[in-house]
C-alpha cells in the first residue's frame, strides 16, 4: 500500500443517522405547519362566513381545500432522501479508490511485481555479485509499451533500466541526446553507447526486438544523493543489457 492508498483508506463516510435528520426536519416542518394551519383556519372562517351570508346556511361542504400531507408520508420521503444521499457519497468514495488504484497499476505493473525484481537480480548478477551495491527498486516508470525503474547504486548513485521496443524507449525518462549515443555492436547485437556527459549510457537490442537501456549516474536526482564514483565500465553495462532475461512483461509484449 502506498501513500495514496493510505490517504484514501482514511476517508471516513459520515454515519447515516437518518432518524436524527428526519426528527430535525419534522420539528421544523411542524413549526411551519402550525403557522400555515393558523392562517388557513382564519381563511376558512372568513370564507365560511361569507358562504353562510350568501346561501343562508352552513350545512353544505366547502370545496377547494385539500388535506395536509400525512406525517407518515413526509417521514418516508425525508428518510428516503437522506438514505439516497448517504449511498451516493459512499459510491463516490468507492469509485475514487478503485480508479486511483486502477491508474497506479495500469498495465499490471508496480514495483511489487516480479518483473522489476528480475531486473534487479539480473543486473546484480553482472554488476554486484556480492549483493551490497545495488538496492531493490522502490519506483516504477512506464507507459506506451515501456517499463523502467531507478535503482540505488553504491548508496547514493543511480542505475536506471528502461525496457521497450525501440531505441528511443528511454527518451521519456532521460535526455538521450545529451549522452551523444553512437551505434556499435556487442556480442553480435546492435548497440549504442554514450560519448558525452558524465553518465554512462548503453542500449542493446535483443533478437526479439526488445531494447534495454541502462543509465549509470553518480547522482540520484530524485533523492538528492550521490556517490563518489560509479566503479563501472561501458562493457560491464553492455553485458548486463544484453542479458535476454531482461524482457518486457508478457502483458506488454
Secondary structure in CASP SS format (residue, H / E / C, confidence):
PFRMAT SS
TARGET T0000
AUTHOR 0000-0000-0000
METHOD secondary structure of the structure
MODEL  1
X C 1.00
X C 1.00
X H 1.00
X H 1.00
X H 1.00
X H 1.00
X H 1.00
X H 1.00
X H 1.00
X C 1.00
X C 1.00
X C 1.00
X C 1.00
X C 1.00
X C 1.00
X C 1.00
X C 1.00
X H 1.00
X H 1.00
X H 1.00
X H 1.00
X H 1.00
X H 1.00
X H 1.00
X H 1.00
X H 1.00
X H 1.00
X H 1.00
X H 1.00
X H 1.00
X H 1.00
X H 1.00
X H 1.00
X H 1.00
X H 1.00
X H 1.00
X H 1.00
X H 1.00
X H 1.00
X H 1.00
X H 1.00
X H 1.00
X H 1.00
X H 1.00
X H 1.00
X H 1.00
X H 1.00
X H 1.00
X H 1.00
X H 1.00
X H 1.00
X H 1.00
X H 1.00
X H 1.00
X H 1.00
X C 1.00
X C 1.00
X C 1.00
X C 1.00
X C 1.00
X C 1.00
X C 1.00
X C 1.00
X C 1.00
X C 1.00
X C 1.00
X C 1.00
X C 1.00
X C 1.00
X C 1.00
X H 1.00
X H 1.00
X H 1.00
X H 1.00
X H 1.00
X H 1.00
X H 1.00
X H 1.00
X H 1.00
X H 1.00
X H 1.00
X H 1.00
X H 1.00
X H 1.00
X H 1.00
X H 1.00
X H 1.00
X H 1.00
X H 1.00
X H 1.00
X H 1.00
X H 1.00
X H 1.00
X H 1.00
X H 1.00
X H 1.00
X H 1.00
X H 1.00
X H 1.00
X H 1.00
X H 1.00
X H 1.00
X H 1.00
X H 1.00
X C 1.00
X H 1.00
X H 1.00
X H 1.00
X C 1.00
X C 1.00
X C 1.00
X C 1.00
X C 1.00
X H 1.00
X H 1.00
X H 1.00
X H 1.00
X H 1.00
X H 1.00
X H 1.00
X H 1.00
X H 1.00
X H 1.00
X H 1.00
X H 1.00
X H 1.00
X H 1.00
X C 1.00
X C 1.00
X C 1.00
X C 1.00
X C 1.00
X C 1.00
X E 1.00
X C 1.00
X C 1.00
X C 1.00
X C 1.00
X C 1.00
X C 1.00
X E 1.00
X E 1.00
X C 1.00
X C 1.00
X C 1.00
X C 1.00
X E 1.00
X E 1.00
X E 1.00
X E 1.00
X E 1.00
X E 1.00
X E 1.00
X C 1.00
X C 1.00
X C 1.00
X E 1.00
X E 1.00
X E 1.00
X E 1.00
X E 1.00
X E 1.00
X E 1.00
X E 1.00
X C 1.00
X C 1.00
X C 1.00
X C 1.00
X H 1.00
X H 1.00
X H 1.00
X H 1.00
X C 1.00
X C 1.00
X C 1.00
X H 1.00
X H 1.00
X H 1.00
X H 1.00
X C 1.00
X C 1.00
X E 1.00
X E 1.00
X E 1.00
X E 1.00
X E 1.00
X C 1.00
X C 1.00
X E 1.00
X E 1.00
X E 1.00
X E 1.00
X E 1.00
X C 1.00
X C 1.00
X C 1.00
X C 1.00
X C 1.00
X C 1.00
X E 1.00
X E 1.00
X E 1.00
X E 1.00
X E 1.00
X E 1.00
X C 1.00
X C 1.00
X C 1.00
X C 1.00
X C 1.00
X E 1.00
X E 1.00
X E 1.00
X E 1.00
X E 1.00
X E 1.00
X E 1.00
X C 1.00
X E 1.00
X E 1.00
X C 1.00
X C 1.00
X C 1.00
X C 1.00
X E 1.00
X E 1.00
X C 1.00
X C 1.00
X C 1.00
X C 1.00
X C 1.00
X C 1.00
X C 1.00
X H 1.00
X H 1.00
X H 1.00
X H 1.00
X H 1.00
X H 1.00
X H 1.00
X H 1.00
X C 1.00
X C 1.00
X C 1.00
X C 1.00
X C 1.00
X C 1.00
X C 1.00
X C 1.00
X H 1.00
X H 1.00
X H 1.00
X C 1.00
END
